[in-house]
Amino acid sequence: MHVSAADWTGRVGRILACASMALLPVVASAAVEEDPWEGVNRKVFRFNDTLDAYAIKPVAKGYQWIAPQFVEDGVHNFFRNVGELTNLANDLLQGKMKDAGVDTSRLLINTTAGVLGFVDVATKMGLERNDEDFGQTLGAWGVKSGPYMVLPFFGPSTIRDAGGMVGDMFTQPYFYINNSAVNYGFFVAQVIDTRASLLSAEKIITGDKYIFVRNAYLQNREFRVKDGEVVDDF
């Protein structure tokens, strides 16, 4: 199965980005019930963390140190613009016609006036970006998340979200590019861009890193599936 750079970096991003959601109330006992495979998950988590510490993070730091801010912003905007296809597809699958209209407008405006998305003109026009994926769509359709799991390379997930990755694969342009060099080039560039943008987020991680990330991820996904509604029973 072909795996796109966007899928990979989306999971890498959740290792750190979802940690920002840890400020929401977290019920530890509920999280534990969602993690029956903790023993195996911790081993995979250590593998991913080691890979990040010795390979991905140093490269991301180097990129951030060398690249001017406007270059970083442009590259980041470009990959976010590519991700609008996934947002749009899942807006439609969830029946969110207003959001679909916004994401269509963003894609058209940023691809043209924004020079292939390197400049986020749409946000400056008041068109705020949505963040949807097929895992969220399955949740909106009533599919339960299932047990928490940590995937090699991809990071935090659940049974539902792992399955959602397959659906999102078909919304990525990389899937339709039959050129290994181009695919790997996009893959590496997006991994570095995503990791560089998350360097500051890891400062908020405290205590047991595995538990912190797990609880933050589960809370974050529930928050997104319910479109921002915070539920007391997690």
Disulfide bonds with the S-S distance in Angstrom:
none
